[in-house]
Amino acid sequence: MFTVEADIKKNRLYSKMVGYFDYKEMKECTDKTITEVGKLKPGFDVITDLSEFKPVGQDTLDEVARGQAYLKKSGVRHAIRVEGKFKLASMQFSRMGKSTDYTPDIVATREEAEKLLDDKMAQEQK
């Protein structure tokens, strides 16, 4: 199961993935991500919640790389990943991100992710 939503007011993309994904579900998630990014302006931020996501196979990881490359190309400013208990899944995403130069900050909770983004924005406005 996944949710992907653009918050136009905050210029943020929120993505949450739960459970194990096969290739088809990850492709659907990546396609939805691309659609939602189209609603945002360049310089948008991303919070990806993997706290309940399980490690996936290599064919599925190719879709992860496609999504990360699209985020990078589309002008993502800050990316935050909520890691949770399945650290291997987060490690898989990190490995794929190296090939696209997509390296998010990693936190334990969505609340921490929101605070980190708010703090980064406040510092940039100084």
Summary of the structure (lengths in Angstrom):
residues: 126
radius of gyration: 13.5
end to end distance: 39.4
largest distance: 44.2
contacts: 385
relative contact order: 0.17
helix: 48%
strand: 25%
